[in-house]
Amino acid sequence: MKDLPQNPEASQPLRNWKLILAYDGADFRGWQVQPTQPTIQGELAEAIHQITGEHVLPQGSGRTDAGVHALGQVASFMLHAPIPEANLLHALNRKLSESIRVLSAQIVPTDFHARHSAIEKTYEYRIFRGEDCPPFVARYVFALNWPLNVEAMAAAATHVLGEHDFTSFAANDPEVGHNDTEAVEPNNIRTISESRWMSNNDTLLYRVTGNGFLHHMVRNLVGTFLDVGRGATPPAAIAEILAARSRSAAGPTAPARGLFLVSVRYPDPPPARVLP
Amino acid sequence: MKDLPQNPEASQPLRNWKLILAYDGADFRGWQVQPTQPTIQGELAEAIHQITGEHVLPQGSGRTDAGVHALGQVASFMLHAPIPEANLLHALNRKLSESIRVLSAQIVPTDFHARHSAIEKTYEYRIFRGEDCPPFVARYVFALNWPLNVEAMAAAATHVLGEHDFTSFAANDPEVGHNDTEAVEPNNIRTISESRWMSNNDTLLYRVTGNGFLHHMVRNLVGTFLDVGRGATPPAAIAEILAARSRSAAGPTAPARGLFLVSVRYPDPPPARVLP
């Protein structure tokens, strides 16, 4: 496919695009563009520029940290280029490194915004429990071979369900804007609708769904549940840790490599207007 | 675990070690040690030195090229250090990067040599056939979305079974010593006992077992079978390509990333001598 001209017709109407992306975070310094480091946002902006000649900064549903992976990150941006949906998808996958794949490219209503419109996100965290982690798996798991009481971890996970102030699980972070839902909630109160541990052969998996997550929140939850698993913290102490509203009350931050942004949910499209 | 002293007791008897290794070849410039590049042999030698204080160059069953992976590469070397088998295994896995895992460490008879003693090797080559290759799979497959006649490829694969001169499938390579069985066979004749294509969901897999392989031989076989799959070469032409004994008769070299050294077979240990 030939690239579109470098001076696009600004007379073309702006259209709003929604992409769903998967990426291997091990190859990037996180989502957010940085001057000299490889980032997902930076690589995506560059690919869009090469294809359309337009300079845009795709907005993600949230920033993922260096090393965090995505199965279904969502990005949005506006383009003049009158390119068909399937063409933009294929052109992006040809330009982008193989560590980023565009799974879907859609033209959406102009009021859609990947971050502001998000109503729920799901993350998963993978822990490898075997003796020696296969080199083909090591990039995508936290390899942890010590004994864990998985029942206690499962019990602890239920204590974060519902609406809570998650200050204890938020990074002590001067970057206020880093929380992925700062636009939705200017405080540290979030609602968690799913929080559970599952196990499968050599893998322990934590799955959490909520209306938003603070910076490092999932990794701090996992680090704290692992303290429960090794017997250092009783499951019921999660309620006290939440009540403390202090980062020092919770456990350590689990490594980025085990974390996947699985999916982002948006309101269903409004029903088509019925003509009178 | 504390490292052993840097000046080992040379009075300890030399013992011969056999390691089985898995590695993610994407992170290395191949097996063979190079002055300033990361290699599997180089990293392994450095880890052994840090643990035992001894300088050895582990011998692989063969060199794997940059980007080629291993599920069961075998290496051998001699050490004075009186370290127990399980301790060397665990110490190596702590020192080595996570891209290399030692699956087994065994003290073996002194006449064992990873390359000279090998009697058979198995390789697999993976092709991803789906529309967009997931970023978590891309390092380990050749992603190839064009139509392929898999039946024709399967028929072609049977033509290399048995003993043949594989000159047409060997790299035009001044490095004579690069062939992995140069010690066994000083020519280009090799015997192939298994050569077949399998498919499974989005993956096409070529599996080949033989008494030895020339440099690039598996990748050149795969590239030629792919020419058959896209209709450029009839399956029966494989016999003519073998007979031509010319690299230019065969197809292109398939990319390294899809290739895995699966296992290396050695003679069964000799039966214990029965005392009279």
Boltz contact constraints between the chains, C-beta under 6 A:
constraints:
  - contact:
      token1: [A, 22]
      token2: [B, 135]
      max_distance: 6.0
  - contact:
      token1: [A, 23]
      token2: [B, 135]
      max_distance: 6.0
  - contact:
      token1: [A, 24]
      token2: [B, 135]
      max_distance: 6.0
  - contact:
      token1: [A, 24]
      token2: [B, 136]
      max_distance: 6.0
  - contact:
      token1: [A, 93]
      token2: [B, 132]
      max_distance: 6.0
  - contact:
      token1: [A, 98]
      token2: [B, 138]
      max_distance: 6.0
  - contact:
      token1: [A, 99]
      token2: [B, 135]
      max_distance: 6.0
  - contact:
      token1: [A, 101]
      token2: [B, 132]
      max_distance: 6.0
  - contact:
      token1: [A, 101]
      token2: [B, 135]
      max_distance: 6.0
  - contact:
      token1: [A, 132]
      token2: [B, 93]
      max_distance: 6.0
  - contact:
      token1: [A, 132]
      token2: [B, 101]
      max_distance: 6.0
  - contact:
      token1: [A, 135]
      token2: [B, 22]
      max_distance: 6.0
  - contact:
      token1: [A, 135]
      token2: [B, 23]
      max_distance: 6.0
  - contact:
      token1: [A, 135]
      token2: [B, 24]
      max_distance: 6.0
  - contact:
      token1: [A, 135]
      token2: [B, 99]
      max_distance: 6.0
  - contact:
      token1: [A, 135]
      token2: [B, 101]
      max_distance: 6.0
  - contact:
      token1: [A, 136]
      token2: [B, 24]
      max_distance: 6.0
  - contact:
      token1: [A, 138]
      token2: [B, 98]
      max_distance: 6.0
